Amino acid sequence: MNPPAAADLSAEAKAYIAKVRELAEVPLNCPYSSAYNILRWLRAYSFDVDLAAAKLRRHLVVREIMNLDGIEHIAPSNIDERADHYSPISIAGKVRPGDNKVLLFDCSGKVDIQGLVNGVRATPFMLSRFRIMERILRRINREEQASGQMSGSVMVVDLEGLQFQASLIKIISGPYRIMWGTLLEQYPDIINKIVVVNCPKFMNLIWRACTPFISEEYRSKIVLTGDDWREELKKHVHPSCLPVYYGGTLIGPDNDPRCEHLIDYPPNELFPDNLPEIAEELETFFIPAGQEVVHTYNWKKGKLLEFFMHHDEEFTMVIMYSREREMNESDWVEVYAGCERPALTKLDTWTWQAPYTGYFHIKYGNEKAWFLGVSVNYRIYEIECDGSRTIAKAL
């Protein structure tokens, strides 16, 4: 698919885009190559060409490593489908008639947050969140392709039903911080406005917990509404595009004022703790505060690996590759997308295939900590052709 004509871009904007495209080495024939996708990175980083290009280049690496272009075809065993049902984000139409911006709904107030963080494994859950963001991005890209104008979205976050509990702030500043921080870093500027409705009395506590991981760019887009939230919401979304419950005129089948045919609401039940228990004898290592630990393995291209991991504190993890063992670290290539890992109750597990023959350096980082180290319980298996497993041994 060719990039859209981008008729609404000035000559100056096109020059900026061309420079970032060149520096980030964005191929013209890749699905992500449109002028508007590149412009989003420029806007997110205040038109700092070098910084925007570096961030975009890293995103293209992440796209390739995670196969984001093919995420709809990911094996069901690798993604948590329950997350979409119990914590959905809906694409509910347009923001206003004649506009190409997309309307999103996230009814987080009805989500069993405690049950969710206790009931999911980190990797399959994050893949479900990346899939949602890809669906939003693709809908936006389709609007741009059809209109020749830049699109975006307005997200309505409904906190109706949110109850204060002792663990709420810890969850927001821990697992939710990592989840949304990761997603917003990889999908800059696709959400133009976030309108929060049904704000609870303790909203100031939530806001203080959220601000450390929300960039200044996104903080400026957030609107916290008051008691008259329906009228405030209509300043950002046309009434004809809103369900009656939200102050609009849309009515669903059987006179449904919430339009459940357009918006997926979390079910009125607890998140199921129904994942099978995994019994694995794990090894343990320690990451000192402010440091990192590197484990190096020698694998052949196509070798299938199975990872098991559990930890009580956050840390970062990335897998780097080198053809020779003694190559300079500056020449290592990222082959498993680096990210911060949340501390969740469930043992995390996933499979991964070595993309090359050579040396793989798994880096576990605790660089942000000043005093406390992190204990990591893990095991890596090499899966043989007959399905048998052998424990992978670091060099």
DOPABA-652981 format. One record per residue (C-alpha): x, y, z; residue in one letter. Coordinates in steps of 0.5 Angstrom, whole numbers, plus 500, padded with zeros to 3 digits. Last residue first. Example, Ala and Ser with C-alpha at 12.3 -4.5 7.8 and 13.67 -1.06 7.14 Angstrom:
527498514S/525491516A/
//
This chain:
557460558L/549460560A/546453561K/539452557A/536446561I/534441556T/527439554R/523434549S/519436544G/522431539D/525437535C/528439542E/526445546I/532448550E/529450556Y/530457560I/529457568R/528463572Y/527466579N/530473579V/532477586S/532484585V/537489589G/535495594L/539501595F/539506589W/534502584A/534505577K/539501574E/536494576N/538491569G/537484567Y/541483560K/540476556I/546476551H/545471545F/551468542Y/551466535G/546463530T/541467528Y/533468530P/533464536A/526462537Q/522465543W/517461548T/513464554W/512464561T/510468567D/509465574L/503469576K/503474582T/506480578L/512484578A/512488572P/518487567R/521493564E/522493557C/528491551G/525487545A/528481544Y/533481538V/537487540E/544487536V/551487539W/556492536D/557497542S/558491547E/564489543N/565482540M/568477544E/563472543R/562472536E/556473532R/553478537S/546478539Y/542482545M/536480549I/533485553V/530485561M/529491565T/527490573F/521490577E/520487584E/517480586D/520476581H/518470577H/520467570M/519461566F/522461559F/522456553E/527456547L/526454540L/533454536K/531457529G/538459528K/543456533K/544458540W/550460544N/548463551Y/550469555T/548471562H/548479563V/547482570V/546489571E/547494576Q/544500580G/542496586A/544489585P/541484581I/540477584F/540470581F/535464582T/534458579E/527455578L/524448579E/517449575E/510447577A/506451573I/499452575E/493452570P/490459569L/483460572N/484466577D/478469573P/477477573F/471478578L/464479575E/460485572N/463484565P/467490563P/464494558Y/465493550D/462499547I/459499540L/453494541H/453496548E/450502546C/450505553R/442508553P/440501550D/433502547N/432495545D/438496540P/442502542G/441509542I/446515540L/443522542T/449524547G/450526554G/454519556Y/448515557Y/445517551V/451514547P/456519544L/457520536C/451525535S/453529541P/459531538H/465529542V/470534545H/466539548K/460534549K/465531555L/464537559E/456537558E/456530560R/462531566W/457536570D/460533576D/467534574G/472532568T/479531568L/482533561V/488529559I/492532553K/497536557S/499530561R/500526554Y/506531552E/509532559E/510524559S/505520563I/510515568F/511520574P/504523573T/500517574C/500516582A/499523583R/493523579W/490517582I/491520589L/487527586N/482522584M/480520591F/473523590K/472519584P/472521577C/466519573N/469522566V/476522564V/477525557V/484523554I/485527548K/490527542N/491519542I/495517536I/501522539D/506516541P/505509540Y/511505542Q/512510548E/505510550L/505503550L/511502555T/509507560G/502504559W/504497561M/510499566I/505504570R/500499570Y/504494573P/507499579G/505506580S/498504578I/498497582I/501500588K/496506588I/490501588L/493496593S/490499599A/483499596Q/479505593F/473503589Q/472505581L/465504579G/465509574E/472511572L/470512565D/476514560V/474517554V/479517549M/479521543V/483519537S/488521531G/487523524S/492526519M/488528512Q/488524505G/481522507S/481515505A/488513507Q/488517513E/482514516E/485507514R/491509518N/487511524I/484504524R/491501523R/493505529L/487503534I/488496532R/495496533E/494499540M/489493542I/494488539R/500491544F/495490550R/494483548S/501482547L/502485554M/498480557F/501474554P/508477557T/506478564A/502472566R/495474568V/491473574G/493477580N/494483576V/487482573L/484480580G/486487583Q/484491577I/477488577D/475493571V/469497572K/472503573G/477502567S/471503562C/476505556D/472508550F/475510544L/473515538L/477516532V/478522528K/476523521N/471528522D/465529517G/460527523P/464528530R/469523534V/468517530K/466510531G/466506538A/473503538I/473500544S/478498550I/477492554P/479490560S/475483562Y/474481555H/480483552D/484481558A/481474557R/484473550E/491472554D/496471548I/502466546N/497460547S/493463541P/498463536A/499470533I/495472527H/493479529E/500480531I/502480524G/505487523D/507487530L/512482529N/515483536M/522483533I/520487527E/516492530R/521493536V/526494531V/521499527L/520502534H/528503535R/528507529R/522511531L/526513537K/532515534A/529519528A/525523533A/531524537L/535527531D/529531528V/527534534D/521536532F/518537539S/519530541Y/512527540A/510532534R/516529530L/514522532W/507523530R/510526523L/513519522I/506516522N/503521518Y/508521512A/506513512S/512508512S/508503517Y/506498512P/513497510C/514499502N/517506503L/523503508P/524507514V/532508515E/531512521A/535518518L/532518512E/525518514R/527523519V/529527514K/523526509A/519528515I/522534517Y/522536509A/514534509K/513539515A/516545512E/513544505A/506544509S/502537510L/495537509D/495534502A/498528505A/498524499A/497517503P/503512503P/503507498N/500500500M/
//
